[in-house]
């Protein structure tokens, strides 16, 4: 790793500080950026996320996709964590903290909204950012693509029923335009662009592809930093106006994030999955599809509701947490077999 990537956590911390400060000093600018949305998806954020994901999609070797079926346990682990464990543990932690531990500090109605926001995060597994986390742990890009794609397909059918069950509501409306637009922007279009770019570069020889990938590395990191700064700038006032609420919501979210990762990562180790599958499997279960969660929270409870705030805190917590887990996964690479899915079939 280069110097810039080695100290990525420092640059992210600076991006967070810069984003909050800029959002507070120039609120009009960020209000204008916030208004540039379609179907609750901020298009400026989408551009920065695209900058992160596109170079990684060029790495996807579609010839290797057929080898994914030789390692079905990684996919099974991802699905069990995301759909059978994570939503229910998130709901349980929300209830425990806001109905028991924090009951004296938070009004019951507000507590219910915080719990609802946490549940919406729990039933929305990550679509976009997980490609970044997988890349930083040297995850298998083809396998990660399949994991994310299957999650997206299941989410189309399972999000509304699971959210309805855990929220105790019968009228949860899925903002299909948000869901479909996000999947298109963050998965489908970068994937198509990646395929075309890879084919074009390979016509010029494998060395041309390797050279392009090496030069594109800074684009991913810069896209991540720009996304972080913008997200924190858009939420600057909420962060500064509600510090206690944000801390209270962040505590169970942190416990949930680290807990889910260790469950998934520990299970991957016991299953003896190769590290380039095990690390992304743990990280996919930990991160959230925050655009969808925020959109549903706003549509169900309102823009200024506790549920909307809880989903926003999920965004604030995710980046620092995921960077710490990326560092942990990289330091524990020796715990796992190094055989990749492709090598396992040879």
C-alpha positions in Angstrom: 0.0 0.0 0.0 1.2 3.5 -0.8 1.6 6.2 1.8 -1.8 7.7 1.0 -3.7 4.4 1.4 -1.7 3.4 4.5 -2.9 6.5 6.4 -6.4 6.4 4.9 -8.1 6.5 8.4 -6.3 9.9 9.0 -7.5 11.3 5.7 -11.1 10.1 6.4 -11.0 11.8 9.8 -9.8 15.0 8.2 -12.6 14.7 5.6 -15.2 14.3 8.4 -13.9 17.4 10.2 -13.8 19.3 6.9 -17.3 18.2 5.9 -18.9 19.2 9.3 -17.0 22.6 9.3 -17.9 23.3 5.7 -21.6 22.3 6.2 -21.8 24.6 9.2 -20.0 27.6 7.6 -21.6 27.3 4.1 -25.1 25.9 4.8 -26.5 27.4 1.6 -24.1 25.6 -0.6 -24.9 22.2 1.0 -28.7 23.0 0.9 -28.3 23.4 -2.8 -26.4 20.1 -3.1 -29.0 18.4 -0.9 -31.8 19.6 -3.3 -30.0 18.0 -6.3 -31.8 14.6 -5.8 -34.0 12.3 -7.7 -36.1 9.6 -5.9 -34.3 10.5 -2.6 -30.9 9.7 -4.2 -28.5 12.6 -4.1 -26.9 12.7 -7.5 -23.8 14.5 -6.4 -23.1 11.7 -3.9 -23.9 9.2 -6.6 -21.1 10.7 -8.8 -18.5 10.4 -6.0 -19.6 6.8 -5.3 -19.4 6.1 -9.0 -15.8 7.3 -8.9 -15.1 4.8 -6.1 -16.8 1.8 -7.7 -16.0 2.1 -11.4 -12.2 1.2 -11.2 -13.2 -1.8 -9.0 -15.7 -3.0 -11.6 -12.9 -3.0 -14.2 -11.1 -5.6 -12.0 -14.0 -8.0 -12.2 -13.0 -11.0 -14.3 -16.2 -12.5 -15.7 -14.4 -15.7 -16.7 -13.9 -16.2 -12.9 -17.7 -15.9 -12.2 -18.2 -19.5 -13.1 -15.9 -20.4 -10.2 -18.1 -18.9 -7.6 -20.3 -22.0 -7.6 -17.2 -23.9 -6.3 -17.4 -21.8 -3.1 -21.1 -21.7 -2.2 -20.5 -21.5 1.5 -19.4 -17.9 1.2 -22.7 -16.9 -0.4 -24.6 -19.0 2.1 -22.8 -17.2 5.0 -23.6 -13.8 3.5 -27.3 -14.6 3.1 -27.7 -16.0 6.6 -26.0 -13.0 8.2 -27.9 -10.4 6.2 -31.3 -11.9 6.3 -31.6 -14.3 9.3 -29.4 -12.6 11.9 -28.7 -8.9 11.3 -32.3 -7.6 11.1 -33.4 -9.3 14.3 -30.3 -8.5 16.3 -30.7 -4.8 15.3 -34.3 -4.8 16.4 -33.3 -6.4 19.7 -30.5 -4.0 20.4 -32.7 -1.0 19.6 -35.4 -2.3 22.0 -32.8 -3.1 24.8 -31.1 0.3 24.7 -34.1 2.6 24.1 -36.7 0.8 26.1 -34.4 -0.2 29.0 -30.9 1.4 29.2 -31.8 4.8 27.9 -35.5 4.9 28.9 -34.9 7.7 31.4 -33.2 10.0 28.9 -35.5 9.5 25.8 -39.2 10.0 25.6 -41.1 6.8 24.7 -42.4 8.2 21.3 -38.9 9.3 20.3 -37.4 6.0 21.5 -39.9 4.2 19.2 -38.7 6.3 16.3 -35.0 5.6 17.0 -35.8 1.9 17.1 -37.6 2.1 13.8 -34.7 3.9 12.2 -32.3 1.2 13.4 -34.6 -1.5 12.1 -34.7 0.1 8.7 -30.9 0.1 8.6 -30.9 -3.6 9.7 -33.1 -4.7 6.8 -31.1 -2.8 4.1 -27.8 -4.5 3.4 -25.1 -2.5 1.6 -25.0 -2.1 -2.2 -22.3 0.4 -3.1 -19.7 1.0 -0.4 -19.1 -2.7 0.2 -17.1 -2.7 -3.1 -14.7 -0.2 -1.5 -14.3 -2.3 1.7 -13.8 -5.4 -0.3 -11.2 -3.7 -2.5 -9.3 -2.4 0.6 -9.0 -6.0 1.9 -8.0 -7.4 -1.4 -11.3 -9.3 -1.7 -12.2 -11.4 -4.7 -14.0 -8.8 -6.9 -16.0 -11.3 -8.9 -17.2 -13.1 -5.8 -18.1 -9.8 -4.1 -20.1 -8.8 -7.1 -22.1 -12.0 -6.9 -22.7 -11.5 -3.2 -23.9 -8.0 -3.7 -26.1 -8.9 -6.7 -27.8 -11.8 -4.8 -28.4 -9.5 -1.8 -30.0 -6.9 -4.1 -32.3 -9.5 -5.7 -33.4 -10.7 -2.2 -33.9 -7.2 -1.0 -36.4 -6.5 -3.7 -38.7 -9.2 -2.3 -37.7 -9.3 1.4 -37.3 -5.6 2.5 -40.9 -4.7 2.8 -42.1 -7.9 4.6 -39.2 -7.9 7.0 -39.6 -4.1 7.8 -43.3 -4.6 8.3 -42.7 -7.5 10.7 -40.1 -5.8 12.8 -41.8 -2.4 12.8 -45.2 -3.9 13.6 -46.6 -2.0 10.6 -48.8 -3.3 7.8 -48.4 -0.4 5.4 -44.6 -0.1 4.9 -44.2 1.3 1.4 -41.0 0.6 -0.4 -39.8 3.5 -2.5 -39.2 1.4 -5.6 -37.8 4.4 -7.5 -35.1 4.8 -4.8 -34.3 1.1 -4.6 -34.2 0.6 -8.4 -32.3 3.9 -9.1 -29.7 3.1 -6.4 -29.1 -0.4 -7.7 -28.8 0.9 -11.3 -26.5 3.8 -10.4 -24.3 1.9 -8.0 -24.2 -1.6 -9.5 -25.6 -1.9 -13.0 -24.1 1.1 -14.8 -20.6 0.9 -13.2 -20.6 -2.8 -14.0 -21.4 -2.2 -17.7 -18.8 0.6 -17.9 -16.3 -1.7 -16.2 -17.0 -4.6 -18.6 -16.6 -2.3 -21.7 -13.4 -0.7 -20.2 -11.9 -4.1 -19.4 -12.6 -5.5 -22.8 -11.1 -2.4 -24.5 -7.9 -2.6 -22.4 -7.5 -6.3 -22.8 -7.5 -5.9 -26.6 -4.3 -3.8 -26.1 -2.8 -6.5 -23.9 -2.8 -7.6 -20.2 -0.1 -5.2 -19.3 -2.3 -2.3 -20.5 -5.0 -3.4 -18.1 -2.6 -3.7 -15.2 -1.2 -0.3 -15.9 -4.7 1.3 -16.0 -5.7 -0.4 -12.7 -2.6 0.9 -11.0 -3.2 4.4 -12.2 -6.9 4.3 -11.2 -6.2 3.5 -7.6 -6.2 7.1 -6.4 -9.6 7.6 -8.0 -11.2 5.1 -5.6 -9.6 6.7 -2.5 -10.4 10.3 -3.6 -14.0 9.2 -4.3 -14.3 7.8 -0.8 -12.9 11.0 0.8 -15.2 13.2 -1.3 -18.2 11.1 -0.4 -17.4 11.2 3.3 -16.9 15.0 3.3 -20.1 15.6 1.4 -22.2 13.2 3.6 -21.0 14.9 6.8 -21.4 18.3 5.3 -25.0 17.6 4.4 -25.7 16.5 8.0 -23.5 19.1 9.8 -26.4 20.9 11.5 -27.9 17.7 12.8 -24.6 16.6 14.1 -24.0 19.9 15.9 -27.6 20.4 17.1 -28.2 16.9 18.5 -24.9 15.6 19.9 -26.4 13.6 22.8 -29.0 12.0 20.6 -26.3 11.0 18.1 -24.2 9.5 20.8 -27.1 7.5 22.2 -28.1 6.2 18.8 -24.5 5.5 17.9 -23.8 3.2 20.9 -26.2 0.3 19.9 -25.2 0.8 16.2 -21.6 0.4 17.1 -22.3 -2.8 19.1 -24.4 -4.2 16.2 -21.7 -3.4 13.6 -18.8 -5.0 15.5 -21.0 -7.8 16.7 -22.2 -8.8 13.2 -18.7 -8.6 11.8 -17.3 -10.9 14.4 -20.1 -13.4 14.0 -19.6 -13.4 10.2 -15.8 -13.3 10.3 -15.6 -16.0 13.0 -18.0 -18.2 11.1 -15.9 -17.7 7.9 -12.8 -18.7 9.9 -14.4 -21.9 11.3 -15.6 -22.7 7.7 -12.0 -22.2 6.5 -13.1 -19.9 3.7 -10.2 -18.2 1.9 -9.5 -14.6 3.1 -10.5 -13.0 -0.1 -14.0 -14.4 0.4 -14.2 -14.3 4.2 -13.3 -10.6 4.6 -15.9 -9.3 2.2 -18.5 -11.7 3.7 -18.0 -10.1 7.1 -17.9 -6.5 5.8 -21.1 -7.0 3.6 -23.0 -8.0 6.7 -21.8 -5.0 8.7 -22.5 -2.2 6.2 -25.9 -0.8 5.3 -27.8 0.5 2.3 -28.3 3.9 3.9 -29.9 5.6 0.9 -32.9 3.2 1.1 -33.1 3.3 4.9 -33.1 7.1 4.9 -35.7 7.3 2.2 -38.1 4.9 3.9 -37.6 6.6 7.3 -38.5 10.0 5.8 -41.6 8.6 3.9 -42.9 6.8 7.0 -42.0 9.1 9.8 -41.0 12.5 8.3 -37.9 14.4 7.6 -37.4 15.6 11.1 -38.3 12.4 12.9 -36.2 10.3 15.2 -36.3 7.5 12.7 -34.7 9.7 10.0 -32.1 10.9 12.5 -31.2 7.3 13.4 -30.7 6.3 9.8 -28.4 9.4 9.3 -26.4 8.4 12.4 -26.0 5.0 10.7 -24.2 6.8 7.9 -22.0 8.7 10.3 -21.0 5.6 12.2 -20.4 3.4 9.2 -17.3 4.9 7.6 -15.1 4.9 10.7 -16.3 1.5 11.8 -15.7 0.0 8.4 -12.2 1.4 8.2 -11.4 -0.1 11.5 -12.8 -3.5 10.4 -10.8 -3.3 7.1 -7.6 -2.8 9.2 -8.5 -5.7 11.4 -9.3 -8.0 8.4 -6.0 -7.1 6.8 -4.0 -7.8 10.0 -5.7 -11.2 10.4 -5.2 -12.4 6.9 -2.9 -15.2 8.2 -5.9 -16.7 10.0 -7.4 -17.9 6.7 -6.3 -20.1 3.8 -5.0 -17.9 1.0 -6.5 -20.1 -1.8 -8.9 -18.1 -3.9 -12.1 -19.4 -5.4 -10.5 -19.7 -8.8 -7.5 -21.6 -7.5 -9.8 -24.0 -5.6 -11.1 -25.3 -8.9 -7.8 -25.8 -10.6 
